Amino acid sequence: MSRADEIFIRNMRDIIDGGVTDEALDVRPHWADGTAAHTVKKFCIVNRYNLAEEFPAITLRRTAFKSAVDELLWIWQKKSNNIHELNSHIWDSWADETGSIGKAYGYQLGVKHRYKEGMFDQVDRALYDLKHNPASRRIITNIFVHQDLCEMNLYPCAYSVTFNVTNGRLNAILNQRSNDMAVANNWNVVQYAVLVHMFAQVSGLQAGELVHVIADAHVYDRHIPQVERMLQGKTHPAPKLWINPDVTDFYKFTVDDVKLVDYEFEPFSEKFEVAI
């Protein structure tokens, strides 16, 4: 069993068996048929993944690795907020007629700010500090910008990353206000594990630890029977990550420069409906 599977199973059992329901509350999310989408949740889950030991892709079902990396690069590399530059349809429900999701996600990472050293956007500032000031305790990105929330079609879920270099290893804390555990938990873990590996490589560092802090970790009502069936499956050893060693510029990475090797997973084919 991979460490990611172990963590995922423990999280799901904690939420389903001991979580708090919001069925008595008036909630914003709903299903496509208009029914309110209620959840069972746990407050503040903290998961730690040692990227030096294994890559944290669960094996209870397949995580769509290439699509996850494509979305990561859409946000962090292209700094885009338009779904026409994304090779999947996961954002379609939140896009307007032009394809825009508003001043959200990649838009915020691409806004330039003035620093003592010059003008940087948030991604370039983080990369600059990792190369020039790795001892800094201020290497942080944050896309939950209150003045722009009214112009975002969806508030950021994974909103802040704190980078920290210790003994030549790049560690990161991913802060997430809300996580649909069945649909997006391992998707987000895989994405930010890849980001740590990419940032480490282009900064002359090794990948260290990814810490995932989730304020509201929930399972939707319609997902619970599916999750129970998924948890009955077998688990497999963790896959390995291959990352193209020739890439030294973050902006040169493509989805083909990272691959999972020996990724075995259970053929769990049920689709989880996404609450909107």
Backbone hydrogen bonds in HBPLUS format (Angstrom, degrees):
<---DONOR---> <-ACCEPTOR-->    atom                        ^
c    i                          cat <-CA-CA->   ^        H-A-AA   ^      H-
h    n   atom  resd res      DA  || num        DHA   H-A  angle D-A-AA Bond
n    s   type  num  typ     dist DA aas  dist angle  dist       angle   num
A0006-GLU N   A0002-SER O   3.06 MM   4  6.39 161.5  2.10 149.6 154.5     1
A0007-ILE N   A0003-ARG O   2.98 MM   4  6.23 160.8  2.02 151.4 155.5     2
A0008-PHE N   A0004-ALA O   2.92 MM   4  6.05 163.2  1.95 148.2 153.5     3
A0009-ILE N   A0005-ASP O   2.86 MM   4  5.99 170.3  1.87 159.4 161.2     4
A0010-ARG N   A0006-GLU O   3.10 MM   4  6.21 163.5  2.13 144.3 149.2     5
A0011-ASN N   A0007-ILE O   2.90 MM   4  6.10 162.7  1.93 153.1 158.0     6
A0012-MET N   A0008-PHE O   2.96 MM   4  6.15 167.2  1.97 153.6 156.9     7
A0013-ARG N   A0009-ILE O   2.99 MM   4  6.15 164.2  2.01 153.5 157.6     8
A0014-ASP N   A0010-ARG O   2.96 MM   4  6.09 159.4  2.00 148.9 155.0     9
A0015-ILE N   A0011-ASN O   2.97 MM   4  6.19 157.3  2.02 151.7 157.4    10
A0016-ILE N   A0012-MET O   2.89 MM   4  5.98 173.4  1.90 156.3 157.5    11
A0017-ASP N   A0013-ARG O   2.88 MM   4  5.57 157.5  1.93 140.9 148.5    12
A0018-GLY N   A0014-ASP O   2.96 MM   4  5.39 142.9  2.11 125.0 135.3    13
A0019-GLY N   A0015-ILE O   2.79 MM   4  4.38 130.2  2.04 131.2 131.0    14
A0020-VAL N   A0041-LYS O   2.84 MM  21  5.24 158.9  1.88 146.5 149.0    15
A0041-LYS N   A0020-VAL O   2.87 MM  21  5.24 158.0  1.92 132.6 138.0    16
A0022-ASP N   A0039-THR O   3.12 MM  17  5.91 147.3  2.23 162.9 165.3    17
A0025-LEU N   A0022-ASP O   2.90 MM   3  5.37 163.8  1.92 120.2 125.3    18
A0037-ALA N   A0029-PRO O   3.06 MM   8  5.40 175.9  2.06 124.8 123.8    19
A0276-ILE N   A0030-HIS O   2.88 MM 246  5.49 167.4  1.90 164.1 160.0    20
A0031-TRP N   A0035-THR O   2.76 MM   4  5.32 162.8  1.79 158.5 163.9    21
A0034-GLY N   A0031-TRP O   2.86 MM   3  5.31 162.0  1.89 121.1 124.2    22
A0221-ASP N   A0038-HIS O   2.82 MM 183  5.67 156.7  1.87 157.8 154.2    23
A0040-VAL N   A0219-VAL O   2.97 MM 179  5.46 151.5  2.05 145.9 153.7    24
A0219-VAL N   A0040-VAL O   2.89 MM 179  5.46 157.1  1.95 156.4 163.3    25
A0042-LYS N   A0217-ALA O   2.89 MM 175  5.38 151.1  1.97 149.8 158.9    26
A0217-ALA N   A0042-LYS O   3.08 MM 175  5.38 159.8  2.12 171.0 166.5    27
A0044-CYS N   A0215-ALA O   2.82 MM 171  4.22 164.5  1.84 120.3 125.7    28
A0045-ILE N   A0214-ILE O   2.89 MM 169  5.18 147.8  1.99 148.6 154.5    29
A0214-ILE N   A0045-ILE O   2.86 MM 169  5.18 171.6  1.87 160.7 163.5    30
A0047-ASN N   A0212-HIS O   2.94 MM 165  5.11 164.0  1.97 143.5 147.9    31
A0212-HIS N   A0047-ASN O   2.74 MM 165  5.11 166.5  1.76 157.5 161.7    32
A0049-TYR N   A0210-LEU O   2.81 MM 161  5.13 157.3  1.86 152.4 159.9    33
A0210-LEU N   A0049-TYR O   2.85 MM 161  5.13 165.6  1.87 154.7 158.6    34
A0053-GLU N   A0050-ASN O   3.08 MM   3  5.60 154.4  2.15 110.9 118.4    35
A0054-GLU N   A0050-ASN O   3.31 MM   4  6.70 162.7  2.34 155.8 159.6    36
A0051-LEU N   A0208-GLY O   2.79 MM 157  5.43 134.5  2.00 154.1 164.9    37
A0057-ALA N   A0055-PHE O   2.99 MM   2  6.01 139.2  2.16 104.3  94.2    38
A0266-GLU N   A0059-THR O   2.83 MM 207  6.16 154.9  1.90 158.0 162.9    39
A0065-PHE N   A0063-THR O   2.73 MM   2  5.59 114.0  2.17 120.0 103.2    40
A0068-ALA N   A0064-ALA O   2.98 MM   4  6.15 152.8  2.05 152.9 161.6    41
A0069-VAL N   A0065-PHE O   2.92 MM   4  6.19 160.4  1.96 157.2 161.9    42
A0070-ASP N   A0066-LYS O   2.90 MM   4  6.08 154.8  1.96 145.0 152.7    43
A0071-GLU N   A0067-SER O   3.02 MM   4  6.25 155.5  2.08 145.1 150.2    44
A0072-LEU N   A0068-ALA O   3.00 MM   4  6.25 156.7  2.05 144.4 151.4    45
A0073-LEU N   A0069-VAL O   2.91 MM   4  6.18 163.5  1.94 156.7 159.4    46
A0074-TRP N   A0070-ASP O   2.94 MM   4  6.10 144.8  2.06 140.1 150.7    47
A0075-ILE N   A0071-GLU O   3.05 MM   4  6.32 149.4  2.15 149.3 155.5    48
A0076-TRP N   A0072-LEU O   2.83 MM   4  5.97 176.1  1.83 163.6 162.9    49
A0077-GLN N   A0073-LEU O   2.90 MM   4  4.73 142.7  2.04 116.5 127.8    50
A0078-LYS N   A0073-LEU O   2.80 MM   5  6.21 164.4  1.82 167.1 171.6    51
A0080-SER N   A0074-TRP O   2.97 MM   6  5.77 173.6  1.97 169.6 167.4    52
A0101-ILE N   A0081-ASN O   2.86 MM  20  5.58 146.8  1.97 161.3 169.6    53
A0085-GLU N   A0082-ASN O   3.06 MM   3  5.93 168.2  2.08 124.0 127.7    54
A0083-ILE N   A0099-GLY O   2.82 MM  16  5.20 158.3  1.87 148.0 144.7    55
A0086-LEU N   A0083-ILE O   3.03 MM   3  4.99 159.5  2.07 109.8 111.3    56
A0092-ASP N   A0089-HIS O   3.21 MM   3  5.34 166.1  2.23 109.3 113.5    57
A0094-TRP N   A0091-TRP O   3.01 MM   3  5.63 156.7  2.06 120.7 127.8    58
A0095-ALA N   A0092-ASP O   3.33 MM   3  5.35 170.6  2.34 107.4 110.1    59
A0096-ASP N   A0100-SER O   2.88 MM   4  5.50 152.9  1.95 146.4 153.1    60
A0099-GLY N   A0096-ASP O   2.96 MM   3  5.25 156.8  2.02 111.7 119.3    61
A0153-ASN N   A0101-ILE O   3.02 MM  52  5.21 171.4  2.03 140.1 138.2    62
A0104-ALA N   A0102-GLY O   2.78 MM   2  5.46 142.1  1.92 100.9  91.1    63
A0103-LYS N   A0151-GLU O   2.86 MM  48  5.64 150.2  1.95 132.4 136.0    64
A0107-TYR N   A0104-ALA O   3.07 MM   3  5.45 149.5  2.17 141.4 132.2    65
A0108-GLN N   A0105-TYR O   2.96 MM   3  5.61 122.2  2.31 116.9 129.1    66
A0109-LEU N   A0105-TYR O   3.33 MM   4  6.72 156.0  2.39 150.1 157.1    67
A0110-GLY N   A0106-GLY O   3.09 MM   4  6.22 136.7  2.28 144.9 155.5    68
A0110-GLY N   A0107-TYR O   3.18 MM   3  5.29 133.9  2.40  97.0 109.4    69
A0111-VAL N   A0108-GLN O   3.37 MM   3  5.45 160.1  2.41 102.5 108.1    70
A0113-HIS N   A0120-PHE O   2.69 MM   7  5.52 160.9  1.72 149.0 150.0    71
A0120-PHE N   A0113-HIS O   3.01 MM   7  5.52 160.8  2.04 156.4 159.1    72
A0115-TYR N   A0118-GLY O   2.82 MM   3  5.10 153.6  1.89 138.5 147.6    73
A0118-GLY N   A0115-TYR O   3.03 MM   3  5.10 154.5  2.10 103.6 111.7    74
A0125-ARG N   A0121-ASP O   2.93 MM   4  6.05 149.3  2.03 149.9 159.2    75
A0126-ALA N   A0122-GLN O   3.09 MM   4  6.24 160.2  2.14 142.7 147.1    76
A0127-LEU N   A0123-VAL O   3.00 MM   4  6.30 164.5  2.03 154.2 158.4    77
A0128-TYR N   A0124-ASP O   2.87 MM   4  5.94 152.2  1.95 141.3 149.3    78
A0129-ASP N   A0125-ARG O   3.01 MM   4  6.24 164.8  2.03 152.1 155.1    79
A0130-LEU N   A0126-ALA O   3.00 MM   4  6.21 157.7  2.06 149.9 156.3    80
A0131-LYS N   A0127-LEU O   3.26 MM   4  6.42 145.0  2.39 140.8 148.3    81
A0132-HIS N   A0128-TYR O   2.84 MM   4  5.96 160.5  1.88 154.0 160.5    82
A0133-ASN N   A0129-ASP O   2.64 MM   4  4.64 150.5  1.72 129.8 136.8    83
A0136-SER N   A0133-ASN O   2.97 MM   3  5.66 165.8  1.99 125.1 128.7    84
A0163-PHE N   A0139-ILE O   2.82 MM  24  5.38 173.7  1.83 171.2 172.6    85
A0141-THR N   A0161-VAL O   2.89 MM  20  5.29 157.9  1.94 150.7 158.1    86
A0161-VAL N   A0141-THR O   3.08 MM  20  5.29 150.0  2.17 132.2 140.5    87
A0143-ILE N   A0159-TYR O   2.85 MM  16  5.24 164.7  1.88 155.6 160.9    88
A0148-ASP N   A0145-VAL O   2.98 MM   3  5.66 152.2  2.06 120.1 128.3    89
A0149-LEU N   A0146-HIS O   3.27 MM   3  5.21 158.8  2.31 102.7 108.9    90
A0151-GLU N   A0148-ASP O   2.88 MM   3  5.39 154.7  1.94 116.7 125.1    91
A0152-MET N   A0149-LEU O   3.08 MM   3  5.18 163.7  2.11 113.8 113.4    92
A0177-ARG N   A0157-CYS O   2.91 MM  20  5.42 147.6  2.01 156.6 151.9    93
A0159-TYR N   A0175-ASN O   3.04 MM  16  6.15 137.7  2.23 152.5 164.9    94
A0175-ASN N   A0160-SER O   2.87 MM  15  5.18 176.3  1.87 159.6 160.7    95
A0162-THR N   A0173-ILE O   3.00 MM  11  5.11 154.5  2.06 138.9 147.0    96
A0173-ILE N   A0162-THR O   2.87 MM  11  5.11 150.5  1.95 141.1 150.9    97
A0164-ASN N   A0171-ASN O   2.93 MM   7  5.14 157.3  1.98 142.2 142.0    98
A0171-ASN N   A0164-ASN O   2.79 MM   7  5.14 169.3  1.80 158.1 160.9    99
A0166-THR N   A0169-ARG O   2.93 MM   3  5.30 158.6  1.98 150.9 154.7   100
A0169-ARG N   A0166-THR O   2.98 MM   3  5.30 157.4  2.03 112.5 119.9   101
A0206-GLN N   A0168-GLY O   3.05 MM  38  6.31 166.3  2.06 155.8 160.2   102
A0170-LEU N   A0206-GLN O   2.72 MM  36  6.08 160.5  1.76 168.5 175.2   103
A0208-GLY N   A0170-LEU O   2.83 MM  38  5.03 146.1  1.94 145.9 136.0   104
A0172-ALA N   A0209-GLU O   2.88 MM  37  6.40 153.8  1.95 161.6 169.0   105
A0211-VAL N   A0172-ALA O   2.83 MM  39  6.21 165.6  1.85 160.7 165.8   106
A0174-LEU N   A0211-VAL O   2.78 MM  37  6.15 161.0  1.81 166.3 172.9   107
A0213-VAL N   A0174-LEU O   2.87 MM  39  6.09 170.2  1.88 167.4 170.8   108
A0176-GLN N   A0213-VAL O   2.83 MM  37  6.05 154.2  1.90 168.8 176.6   109
A0215-ALA N   A0176-GLN O   2.89 MM  39  6.32 164.3  1.92 164.7 169.8   110
A0216-ASP N   A0177-ARG O   3.19 MM  39  6.08 129.3  2.46 114.0 127.8   111
A0179-ASN N   A0216-ASP O   3.02 MM  37  6.35 150.8  2.11 163.4 156.5   112
A0218-HIS N   A0179-ASN O   3.15 MM  39  6.28 173.1  2.16 163.3 165.4   113
A0184-ALA N   A0180-ASP O   2.78 MM   4  5.54 161.8  1.82 164.5 170.6   114
A0181-MET N   A0218-HIS O   2.98 MM  37  5.85 161.2  2.02 166.3 171.7   115
A0188-ASN N   A0184-ALA O   2.94 MM   4  6.03 163.1  1.97 157.3 158.6   116
A0189-VAL N   A0185-ASN O   3.08 MM   4  6.39 160.7  2.12 149.8 155.6   117
A0190-VAL N   A0186-ASN O   2.85 MM   4  5.92 169.6  1.86 151.1 153.6   118
A0191-GLN N   A0187-TRP O   3.05 MM   4  6.23 160.6  2.09 145.3 150.9   119
A0192-TYR N   A0188-ASN O   3.05 MM   4  6.25 171.2  2.06 156.0 157.0   120
A0193-ALA N   A0189-VAL O   2.93 MM   4  6.03 142.0  2.08 146.5 157.5   121
A0194-VAL N   A0190-VAL O   3.01 MM   4  6.21 158.1  2.06 149.6 154.7   122
A0195-LEU N   A0191-GLN O   2.93 MM   4  6.30 153.7  2.00 144.4 152.5   123
A0196-VAL N   A0192-TYR O   3.03 MM   4  6.12 158.0  2.08 137.0 141.8   124
A0197-HIS N   A0193-ALA O   3.08 MM   4  6.37 161.5  2.12 147.2 152.0   125
A0198-MET N   A0194-VAL O   2.83 MM   4  6.12 160.9  1.87 156.2 161.7   126
A0199-PHE N   A0195-LEU O   2.84 MM   4  6.00 176.5  1.84 160.1 160.9   127
A0200-ALA N   A0196-VAL O   2.86 MM   4  5.89 156.7  1.91 147.2 154.5   128
A0201-GLN N   A0197-HIS O   2.97 MM   4  6.11 165.0  2.00 148.0 151.9   129
A0202-VAL N   A0198-MET O   3.12 MM   4  6.38 169.4  2.13 158.7 160.1   130
A0203-SER N   A0199-PHE O   3.14 MM   4  6.09 122.4  2.49 135.7 149.1   131
A0203-SER N   A0200-ALA O   3.12 MM   3  5.15 142.5  2.27  99.5 110.7   132
A0205-LEU N   A0200-ALA O   2.82 MM   5  4.59 169.3  1.84 147.7 144.0   133
A0204-GLY N   A0201-GLN O   3.36 MM   3  5.41 170.0  2.37 106.5 108.5   134
A0223-HIS N   A0220-TYR O   2.92 MM   3  5.26 144.8  2.04 109.5 120.7   135
A0226-GLN N   A0223-HIS O   3.01 MM   3  5.27 115.7  2.44 105.9 122.1   136
A0227-VAL N   A0223-HIS O   2.82 MM   4  6.05 161.0  1.86 163.5 170.1   137
A0228-GLU N   A0224-ILE O   2.98 MM   4  6.20 162.0  2.01 156.2 160.6   138
A0229-ARG N   A0225-PRO O   3.18 MM   4  6.43 152.4  2.25 140.2 146.7   139
A0230-MET N   A0226-GLN O   2.91 MM   4  6.21 156.4  1.97 150.3 157.4   140
A0231-LEU N   A0227-VAL O   2.89 MM   4  6.11 156.8  1.94 156.5 161.8   141
A0232-GLN N   A0229-ARG O   3.19 MM   3  5.41 153.7  2.26 103.7 111.7   142
A0233-GLY N   A0230-MET O   3.03 MM   3  5.62 166.7  2.05 119.1 123.2   143
A0240-LYS N   A0261-VAL O   2.97 MM  21  5.02 168.5  1.99 146.6 150.3   144
A0261-VAL N   A0240-LYS O   2.73 MM  21  5.02 168.2  1.74 151.9 155.8   145
A0242-TRP N   A0259-LYS O   2.78 MM  17  5.14 171.6  1.79 162.9 164.5   146
A0259-LYS N   A0242-TRP O   2.87 MM  17  5.14 155.3  1.93 145.6 152.8   147
A0244-ASN N   A0257-ASP O   2.80 MM  13  5.02 161.7  1.83 151.6 155.0   148
A0247-VAL N   A0244-ASN O   3.33 MM   3  5.99 169.3  2.35 118.8 121.7   149
A0252-LYS N   A0249-ASP O   2.87 MM   3  5.42 165.5  1.89 123.5 127.4   150
A0253-PHE N   A0250-PHE O   3.34 MM   3  5.76 164.2  2.36 110.5 115.0   151
A0257-ASP N   A0254-THR O   3.02 MM   3  5.39 164.8  2.05 112.9 117.8   152
